[in-house]
Amino acid sequence: MKTATIQLESLACPSCMQKIEAAVKSVDGVAADTVEVLFNSSKVKLGFNAEQVSIEEIENAIQKVGYEVKKSRVK
């Protein structure tokens, strides 16, 4: 299991957090119970199985719901 922190361009409202959380949790290979969207810092923290999904696929899921990714860090 790898962990990632994804820095977003910005979050405008709490409903944005819900959209992003739902999009990330829907990606196969993401550990849904690890997904945390941090409103004040515009970050998403999560755990994922790198054998099932890439960080790029997770970023794409966020972009498909209308939010820009600035950078990602994977450990």
N, C-alpha and C positions, 0 to 999 in steps of 0.2 A: 504494500500500500504506500503510495506517495501522497504527499500533501502539497497543496498549492495555495498561493495568495495571488489573487487577480486584482490589480488596481484598475478601477473604472474611471472614465472621464469625469462623471459626476452622477449623483443621485438627487433627484429633485423632490421626491415625496415618498412616503411609506408604501404606497401602492407600487412604486418602482421596485422596491425591495422584494415585494411579493412576486412580481413578474419574473424577476431575475432568479429568485430562489426556486420557483416552480420550474423554470427552464433548465436550470443546472441539475436539479433533482431528477428530471426526466431523462437525462443522458445515461445510457447503459454504461456501467462501470464506475459511476460516481456513487460513493457511499452517502446515501441521502441523509442519514443521521449526523453527518459531519458538516453539512452545508450551513454556513453562517454568513449572512449579508450584514455588513457593518455600515450603517447609514452615515454616521459622522465622518468616517474616513474613506467612504466610497470604495470599500474593498469586499471581496468575496473570499472566504476561506473554506477549503474543502479537502476531503480525502478521496482518492480515486485509484482504481486498479489500472496501472499503465499498460498492462497486457490487453486490456479491453478497450481503452479509450485514450486518446492523446489530449494534451492540454489545448491543442489547436481546435479539436472538436468541441471541447467545453467552451472555449472562447467564441466559436461560431454560434453555439446555442444562445449565448448572451447577446451577440450581435443580431441574431435573427429576431429577437424581441425588442430591438431598437436601442441598444446601449453600446457605447464604444469602450473597448478595452485599451488601456494605455500600456500596460505591461503585466507580465506574469512571472512569478517566481515559483519554481518547483523544487521540492526537497525529497 
